[in-house]
Amino acid sequence: MARVPGRRPLWLTVPLYAVLLGVVVLDERAAVFWGRVGGSLGTPVALAAGGIALLAVLLLLFDLRRHVRLGADPGDGDRAG
């Protein structure tokens, strides 16, 4: 079974996505907490946590899009197995 160049195997991709989603959840919780704290420390930390969560979501979406586009091989359906 040949692997598509530039594509990670699924057994590695799924745990990476799970970890990244965990980072997003924790960052959002931190953003809410520090947003409630407020003040001169809470507001910048809340904004930073929200920005990191946003970047993590964008990274996940772009990588998922790339992973799906690389996985589409139109020649697979023509082969006799």
Backbone atoms as SQL, in Angstrom:
CREATE TABLE atoms (id INTEGER PRIMARY KEY, chain TEXT, resi INTEGER, resn TEXT, atom TEXT, x REAL, y REAL, z REAL);
INSERT INTO atoms VALUES
  (1, 'A', 1, 'MET', 'N', 0.851, -1.170, 0.000),
  (2, 'A', 1, 'MET', 'CA', 0.000, 0.000, 0.000),
  (3, 'A', 1, 'MET', 'C', 0.897, 1.233, 0.000),
  (4, 'A', 2, 'ALA', 'N', 0.848, 1.982, -1.039),
  (5, 'A', 2, 'ALA', 'CA', 1.678, 3.178, -1.170),
  (6, 'A', 2, 'ALA', 'C', 1.015, 4.348, -0.458),
  (7, 'A', 3, 'ARG', 'N', 1.840, 5.145, 0.187),
  (8, 'A', 3, 'ARG', 'CA', 1.348, 6.308, 0.907),
  (9, 'A', 3, 'ARG', 'C', 1.514, 7.533, 0.022),
  (10, 'A', 4, 'VAL', 'N', 0.533, 8.427, 0.074),
  (11, 'A', 4, 'VAL', 'CA', 0.585, 9.662, -0.706),
  (12, 'A', 4, 'VAL', 'C', 1.702, 10.530, -0.140),
  (13, 'A', 5, 'PRO', 'N', 2.622, 11.030, -0.975),
  (14, 'A', 5, 'PRO', 'CA', 3.699, 11.878, -0.458),
  (15, 'A', 5, 'PRO', 'C', 3.158, 13.150, 0.191),
  (16, 'A', 6, 'GLY', 'N', 3.712, 13.494, 1.350),
  (17, 'A', 6, 'GLY', 'CA', 3.300, 14.703, 2.042),
  (18, 'A', 6, 'GLY', 'C', 2.088, 14.526, 2.932),
  (19, 'A', 7, 'ARG', 'N', 1.573, 13.329, 3.039),
  (20, 'A', 7, 'ARG', 'CA', 0.382, 13.086, 3.852),
  (21, 'A', 7, 'ARG', 'C', 0.750, 12.222, 5.050),
  (22, 'A', 8, 'ARG', 'N', 0.306, 12.638, 6.248),
  (23, 'A', 8, 'ARG', 'CA', 0.548, 11.856, 7.453),
  (24, 'A', 8, 'ARG', 'C', -0.404, 10.675, 7.489),
  (25, 'A', 9, 'PRO', 'N', 0.044, 9.570, 8.089),
  (26, 'A', 9, 'PRO', 'CA', -0.886, 8.450, 8.261),
  (27, 'A', 9, 'PRO', 'C', -2.015, 8.827, 9.229),
  (28, 'A', 10, 'LEU', 'N', -3.155, 8.186, 9.058),
  (29, 'A', 10, 'LEU', 'CA', -4.332, 8.508, 9.861),
  (30, 'A', 10, 'LEU', 'C', -4.117, 8.219, 11.343),
  (31, 'A', 11, 'TRP', 'N', -3.331, 7.181, 11.663),
  (32, 'A', 11, 'TRP', 'CA', -3.097, 6.841, 13.069),
  (33, 'A', 11, 'TRP', 'C', -2.316, 7.935, 13.784),
  (34, 'A', 12, 'LEU', 'N', -1.628, 8.772, 13.057),
  (35, 'A', 12, 'LEU', 'CA', -0.905, 9.891, 13.648),
  (36, 'A', 12, 'LEU', 'C', -1.732, 11.173, 13.594),
  (37, 'A', 13, 'THR', 'N', -2.527, 11.337, 12.578),
  (38, 'A', 13, 'THR', 'CA', -3.307, 12.559, 12.387),
  (39, 'A', 13, 'THR', 'C', -4.418, 12.695, 13.428),
  (40, 'A', 14, 'VAL', 'N', -5.134, 11.624, 13.702),
  (41, 'A', 14, 'VAL', 'CA', -6.274, 11.695, 14.630),
  (42, 'A', 14, 'VAL', 'C', -5.828, 12.099, 16.037),
  (43, 'A', 15, 'PRO', 'N', -4.777, 11.490, 16.617),
  (44, 'A', 15, 'PRO', 'CA', -4.345, 11.963, 17.941),
  (45, 'A', 15, 'PRO', 'C', -3.842, 13.410, 17.937),
  (46, 'A', 16, 'LEU', 'N', -3.197, 13.831, 16.851),
  (47, 'A', 16, 'LEU', 'CA', -2.753, 15.223, 16.773),
  (48, 'A', 16, 'LEU', 'C', -3.939, 16.176, 16.782),
  (49, 'A', 17, 'TYR', 'N', -4.994, 15.832, 16.056),
  (50, 'A', 17, 'TYR', 'CA', -6.197, 16.663, 16.050),
  (51, 'A', 17, 'TYR', 'C', -6.842, 16.670, 17.434),
  (52, 'A', 18, 'ALA', 'N', -6.850, 15.531, 18.115),
  (53, 'A', 18, 'ALA', 'CA', -7.445, 15.460, 19.453),
  (54, 'A', 18, 'ALA', 'C', -6.678, 16.345, 20.432),
  (55, 'A', 19, 'VAL', 'N', -5.359, 16.315, 20.359),
  (56, 'A', 19, 'VAL', 'CA', -4.549, 17.170, 21.230),
  (57, 'A', 19, 'VAL', 'C', -4.807, 18.643, 20.915),
  (58, 'A', 20, 'LEU', 'N', -4.877, 18.974, 19.652),
  (59, 'A', 20, 'LEU', 'CA', -5.114, 20.363, 19.264),
  (60, 'A', 20, 'LEU', 'C', -6.494, 20.837, 19.719),
  (61, 'A', 21, 'LEU', 'N', -7.493, 19.984, 19.636),
  (62, 'A', 21, 'LEU', 'CA', -8.819, 20.355, 20.138),
  (63, 'A', 21, 'LEU', 'C', -8.797, 20.528, 21.647),
  (64, 'A', 22, 'GLY', 'N', -8.011, 19.708, 22.351),
  (65, 'A', 22, 'GLY', 'CA', -7.842, 19.879, 23.799),
  (66, 'A', 22, 'GLY', 'C', -7.216, 21.216, 24.135),
  (67, 'A', 23, 'VAL', 'N', -6.236, 21.628, 23.346),
  (68, 'A', 23, 'VAL', 'CA', -5.606, 22.937, 23.544),
  (69, 'A', 23, 'VAL', 'C', -6.628, 24.053, 23.337),
  (70, 'A', 24, 'VAL', 'N', -7.469, 23.913, 22.330),
  (71, 'A', 24, 'VAL', 'CA', -8.496, 24.929, 22.069),
  (72, 'A', 24, 'VAL', 'C', -9.459, 25.037, 23.247),
  (73, 'A', 25, 'VAL', 'N', -9.916, 23.900, 23.768),
  (74, 'A', 25, 'VAL', 'CA', -10.858, 23.915, 24.890),
  (75, 'A', 25, 'VAL', 'C', -10.217, 24.554, 26.120),
  (76, 'A', 26, 'LEU', 'N', -8.993, 24.170, 26.431),
  (77, 'A', 26, 'LEU', 'CA', -8.323, 24.746, 27.600),
  (78, 'A', 26, 'LEU', 'C', -8.061, 26.240, 27.434),
  (79, 'A', 27, 'ASP', 'N', -7.683, 26.646, 26.234),
  (80, 'A', 27, 'ASP', 'CA', -7.448, 28.071, 26.001),
  (81, 'A', 27, 'ASP', 'C', -8.731, 28.882, 26.106),
  (82, 'A', 28, 'GLU', 'N', -9.823, 28.338, 25.634),
  (83, 'A', 28, 'GLU', 'CA', -11.096, 29.054, 25.744),
  (84, 'A', 28, 'GLU', 'C', -11.529, 29.178, 27.199),
  (85, 'A', 29, 'ARG', 'N', -11.310, 28.126, 27.969),
  (86, 'A', 29, 'ARG', 'CA', -11.631, 28.206, 29.405),
  (87, 'A', 29, 'ARG', 'C', -10.760, 29.242, 30.092),
  (88, 'A', 30, 'ALA', 'N', -9.474, 29.279, 29.706),
  (89, 'A', 30, 'ALA', 'CA', -8.572, 30.276, 30.282),
  (90, 'A', 30, 'ALA', 'C', -8.992, 31.685, 29.882),
  (91, 'A', 31, 'ALA', 'N', -9.417, 31.846, 28.637),
  (92, 'A', 31, 'ALA', 'CA', -9.850, 33.163, 28.174),
  (93, 'A', 31, 'ALA', 'C', -11.076, 33.633, 28.955),
  (94, 'A', 32, 'VAL', 'N', -12.017, 32.740, 29.196),
  (95, 'A', 32, 'VAL', 'CA', -13.211, 33.110, 29.960),
  (96, 'A', 32, 'VAL', 'C', -12.825, 33.465, 31.394),
  (97, 'A', 33, 'PHE', 'N', -11.975, 32.661, 32.011),
  (98, 'A', 33, 'PHE', 'CA', -11.554, 32.921, 33.382),
  (99, 'A', 33, 'PHE', 'C', -10.860, 34.274, 33.503),
  (100, 'A', 34, 'TRP', 'N', -9.856, 34.498, 32.670),
  (101, 'A', 34, 'TRP', 'CA', -9.098, 35.743, 32.765),
  (102, 'A', 34, 'TRP', 'C', -9.935, 36.942, 32.329),
  (103, 'A', 35, 'GLY', 'N', -10.896, 36.716, 31.444),
  (104, 'A', 35, 'GLY', 'CA', -11.800, 37.797, 31.080),
  (105, 'A', 35, 'GLY', 'C', -12.656, 38.221, 32.255),
  (106, 'A', 36, 'ARG', 'N', -13.050, 37.267, 33.085),
  (107, 'A', 36, 'ARG', 'CA', -13.831, 37.598, 34.284),
  (108, 'A', 36, 'ARG', 'C', -12.967, 38.261, 35.342),
  (109, 'A', 37, 'VAL', 'N', -11.684, 37.894, 35.388),
  (110, 'A', 37, 'VAL', 'CA', -10.780, 38.531, 36.340),
  (111, 'A', 37, 'VAL', 'C', -10.630, 40.000, 35.979),
  (112, 'A', 38, 'GLY', 'N', -10.416, 40.262, 34.688),
  (113, 'A', 38, 'GLY', 'CA', -10.332, 41.646, 34.218),
  (114, 'A', 38, 'GLY', 'C', -9.091, 42.359, 34.716),
  (115, 'A', 39, 'GLY', 'N', -9.159, 43.640, 34.699),
  (116, 'A', 39, 'GLY', 'CA', -8.053, 44.449, 35.181),
  (117, 'A', 39, 'GLY', 'C', -6.915, 44.544, 34.188),
  (118, 'A', 40, 'SER', 'N', -5.775, 45.020, 34.700),
  (119, 'A', 40, 'SER', 'CA', -4.626, 45.234, 33.821),
  (120, 'A', 40, 'SER', 'C', -3.932, 43.938, 33.443),
  (121, 'A', 41, 'LEU', 'N', -4.169, 42.874, 34.178),
  (122, 'A', 41, 'LEU', 'CA', -3.554, 41.592, 33.848),
  (123, 'A', 41, 'LEU', 'C', -4.539, 40.667, 33.131),
  (124, 'A', 42, 'GLY', 'N', -5.780, 40.635, 33.599),
  (125, 'A', 42, 'GLY', 'CA', -6.749, 39.685, 33.074),
  (126, 'A', 42, 'GLY', 'C', -7.121, 39.907, 31.619),
  (127, 'A', 43, 'THR', 'N', -7.305, 41.132, 31.232),
  (128, 'A', 43, 'THR', 'CA', -7.732, 41.423, 29.866),
  (129, 'A', 43, 'THR', 'C', -6.682, 41.030, 28.821),
  (130, 'A', 44, 'PRO', 'N', -5.401, 41.404, 28.991),
  (131, 'A', 44, 'PRO', 'CA', -4.412, 40.967, 27.990),
  (132, 'A', 44, 'PRO', 'C', -4.227, 39.454, 27.943),
  (133, 'A', 45, 'VAL', 'N', -4.288, 38.808, 29.100),
  (134, 'A', 45, 'VAL', 'CA', -4.133, 37.355, 29.127),
  (135, 'A', 45, 'VAL', 'C', -5.333, 36.695, 28.447),
  (136, 'A', 46, 'ALA', 'N', -6.522, 37.213, 28.665),
  (137, 'A', 46, 'ALA', 'CA', -7.717, 36.671, 28.019),
  (138, 'A', 46, 'ALA', 'C', -7.629, 36.836, 26.503),
  (139, 'A', 47, 'LEU', 'N', -7.158, 37.993, 26.055),
  (140, 'A', 47, 'LEU', 'CA', -7.000, 38.213, 24.618),
  (141, 'A', 47, 'LEU', 'C', -5.946, 37.279, 24.026),
  (142, 'A', 48, 'ALA', 'N', -4.857, 37.071, 24.744),
  (143, 'A', 48, 'ALA', 'CA', -3.811, 36.167, 24.266),
  (144, 'A', 48, 'ALA', 'C', -4.331, 34.731, 24.183),
  (145, 'A', 49, 'ALA', 'N', -5.064, 34.295, 25.204),
  (146, 'A', 49, 'ALA', 'CA', -5.614, 32.936, 25.190),
  (147, 'A', 49, 'ALA', 'C', -6.615, 32.763, 24.055),
  (148, 'A', 50, 'GLY', 'N', -7.441, 33.763, 23.830),
  (149, 'A', 50, 'GLY', 'CA', -8.391, 33.705, 22.712),
  (150, 'A', 50, 'GLY', 'C', -7.679, 33.679, 21.368),
  (151, 'A', 51, 'GLY', 'N', -6.600, 34.440, 21.244),
  (152, 'A', 51, 'GLY', 'CA', -5.832, 34.442, 19.994),
  (153, 'A', 51, 'GLY', 'C', -5.166, 33.102, 19.732),
  (154, 'A', 52, 'ILE', 'N', -4.634, 32.487, 20.772),
  (155, 'A', 52, 'ILE', 'CA', -4.009, 31.168, 20.612),
  (156, 'A', 52, 'ILE', 'C', -5.059, 30.134, 20.218),
  (157, 'A', 53, 'ALA', 'N', -6.226, 30.214, 20.843),
  (158, 'A', 53, 'ALA', 'CA', -7.295, 29.282, 20.491),
  (159, 'A', 53, 'ALA', 'C', -7.731, 29.475, 19.041),
  (160, 'A', 54, 'LEU', 'N', -7.827, 30.721, 18.604),
  (161, 'A', 54, 'LEU', 'CA', -8.205, 31.000, 17.218),
  (162, 'A', 54, 'LEU', 'C', -7.154, 30.461, 16.246),
  (163, 'A', 55, 'LEU', 'N', -5.892, 30.689, 16.551),
  (164, 'A', 55, 'LEU', 'CA', -4.825, 30.151, 15.696),
  (165, 'A', 55, 'LEU', 'C', -4.843, 28.625, 15.652),
  (166, 'A', 56, 'ALA', 'N', -5.117, 27.998, 16.784),
  (167, 'A', 56, 'ALA', 'CA', -5.174, 26.532, 16.815),
  (168, 'A', 56, 'ALA', 'C', -6.326, 26.015, 15.952),
  (169, 'A', 57, 'VAL', 'N', -7.472, 26.679, 16.008),
  (170, 'A', 57, 'VAL', 'CA', -8.612, 26.265, 15.180),
  (171, 'A', 57, 'VAL', 'C', -8.286, 26.448, 13.701),
  (172, 'A', 58, 'LEU', 'N', -7.668, 27.577, 13.358),
  (173, 'A', 58, 'LEU', 'CA', -7.297, 27.801, 11.955),
  (174, 'A', 58, 'LEU', 'C', -6.286, 26.766, 11.473),
  (175, 'A', 59, 'LEU', 'N', -5.312, 26.445, 12.302),
  (176, 'A', 59, 'LEU', 'CA', -4.336, 25.412, 11.956),
  (177, 'A', 59, 'LEU', 'C', -5.017, 24.076, 11.727),
  (178, 'A', 60, 'LEU', 'N', -5.944, 23.737, 12.596),
  (179, 'A', 60, 'LEU', 'CA', -6.681, 22.483, 12.458),
  (180, 'A', 60, 'LEU', 'C', -7.481, 22.455, 11.167),
  (181, 'A', 61, 'LEU', 'N', -8.172, 23.545, 10.856),
  (182, 'A', 61, 'LEU', 'CA', -9.000, 23.581, 9.649),
  (183, 'A', 61, 'LEU', 'C', -8.158, 23.527, 8.372),
  (184, 'A', 62, 'PHE', 'N', -7.064, 24.290, 8.334),
  (185, 'A', 62, 'PHE', 'CA', -6.209, 24.268, 7.149),
  (186, 'A', 62, 'PHE', 'C', -5.559, 22.902, 6.953),
  (187, 'A', 63, 'ASP', 'N', -5.128, 22.275, 8.051),
  (188, 'A', 63, 'ASP', 'CA', -4.505, 20.964, 7.927),
  (189, 'A', 63, 'ASP', 'C', -5.528, 19.904, 7.538),
  (190, 'A', 64, 'LEU', 'N', -6.722, 20.003, 8.089),
  (191, 'A', 64, 'LEU', 'CA', -7.775, 19.053, 7.720),
  (192, 'A', 64, 'LEU', 'C', -8.126, 19.194, 6.242),
  (193, 'A', 65, 'ARG', 'N', -8.221, 20.432, 5.780),
  (194, 'A', 65, 'ARG', 'CA', -8.505, 20.675, 4.360),
  (195, 'A', 65, 'ARG', 'C', -7.407, 20.078, 3.473),
  (196, 'A', 66, 'ARG', 'N', -6.145, 20.319, 3.870),
  (197, 'A', 66, 'ARG', 'CA', -5.010, 19.773, 3.114),
  (198, 'A', 66, 'ARG', 'C', -5.022, 18.251, 3.137),
  (199, 'A', 67, 'HIS', 'N', -5.325, 17.689, 4.297),
  (200, 'A', 67, 'HIS', 'CA', -5.340, 16.231, 4.443),
  (201, 'A', 67, 'HIS', 'C', -6.426, 15.607, 3.565),
  (202, 'A', 68, 'VAL', 'N', -7.589, 16.244, 3.518),
  (203, 'A', 68, 'VAL', 'CA', -8.691, 15.721, 2.702),
  (204, 'A', 68, 'VAL', 'C', -8.370, 15.863, 1.217),
  (205, 'A', 69, 'ARG', 'N', -7.802, 17.003, 0.825),
  (206, 'A', 69, 'ARG', 'CA', -7.478, 17.216, -0.598),
  (207, 'A', 69, 'ARG', 'C', -6.399, 16.252, -1.073),
  (208, 'A', 70, 'LEU', 'N', -5.413, 15.953, -0.226),
  (209, 'A', 70, 'LEU', 'CA', -4.376, 14.998, -0.617),
  (210, 'A', 70, 'LEU', 'C', -4.911, 13.572, -0.664),
  (211, 'A', 71, 'GLY', 'N', -5.964, 13.320, 0.107),
  (212, 'A', 71, 'GLY', 'CA', -6.513, 11.965, 0.158),
  (213, 'A', 71, 'GLY', 'C', -7.402, 11.620, -1.025),
  (214, 'A', 72, 'ALA', 'N', -7.830, 12.598, -1.764),
  (215, 'A', 72, 'ALA', 'CA', -8.711, 12.349, -2.904),
  (216, 'A', 72, 'ALA', 'C', -7.865, 11.872, -4.089),
  (217, 'A', 73, 'ASP', 'N', -7.906, 10.578, -4.338),
  (218, 'A', 73, 'ASP', 'CA', -7.148, 9.991, -5.439),
  (219, 'A', 73, 'ASP', 'C', -8.136, 9.428, -6.448),
  (220, 'A', 74, 'PRO', 'N', -8.336, 10.106, -7.585),
  (221, 'A', 74, 'PRO', 'CA', -9.347, 9.654, -8.537),
  (222, 'A', 74, 'PRO', 'C', -9.005, 8.308, -9.166),
  (223, 'A', 75, 'GLY', 'N', -7.782, 7.869, -9.120),
  (224, 'A', 75, 'GLY', 'CA', -7.414, 6.591, -9.730),
  (225, 'A', 75, 'GLY', 'C', -7.711, 5.385, -8.878),
  (226, 'A', 76, 'ASP', 'N', -8.079, 5.549, -7.621),
  (227, 'A', 76, 'ASP', 'CA', -8.325, 4.407, -6.738),
  (228, 'A', 76, 'ASP', 'C', -9.538, 3.579, -7.162),
  (229, 'A', 77, 'GLY', 'N', -10.564, 4.207, -7.685),
  (230, 'A', 77, 'GLY', 'CA', -11.773, 3.476, -8.044),
  (231, 'A', 77, 'GLY', 'C', -11.619, 2.640, -9.312),
  (232, 'A', 78, 'ASP', 'N', -10.588, 2.897, -10.115),
  (233, 'A', 78, 'ASP', 'CA', -10.424, 2.195, -11.378),
  (234, 'A', 78, 'ASP', 'C', -9.692, 0.871, -11.231),
  (235, 'A', 79, 'ARG', 'N', -8.997, 0.664, -10.116),
  (236, 'A', 79, 'ARG', 'CA', -8.191, -0.546, -9.956),
  (237, 'A', 79, 'ARG', 'C', -9.045, -1.729, -9.552),
  (238, 'A', 80, 'ALA', 'N', -8.716, -2.876, -10.090),
  (239, 'A', 80, 'ALA', 'CA', -9.386, -4.110, -9.683),
  (240, 'A', 80, 'ALA', 'C', -8.636, -4.686, -8.502),
  (241, 'A', 81, 'GLY', 'N', -9.354, -5.028, -7.442),
  (242, 'A', 81, 'GLY', 'CA', -8.705, -5.482, -6.212),
  (243, 'A', 81, 'GLY', 'C', -8.711, -6.918, -6.134);
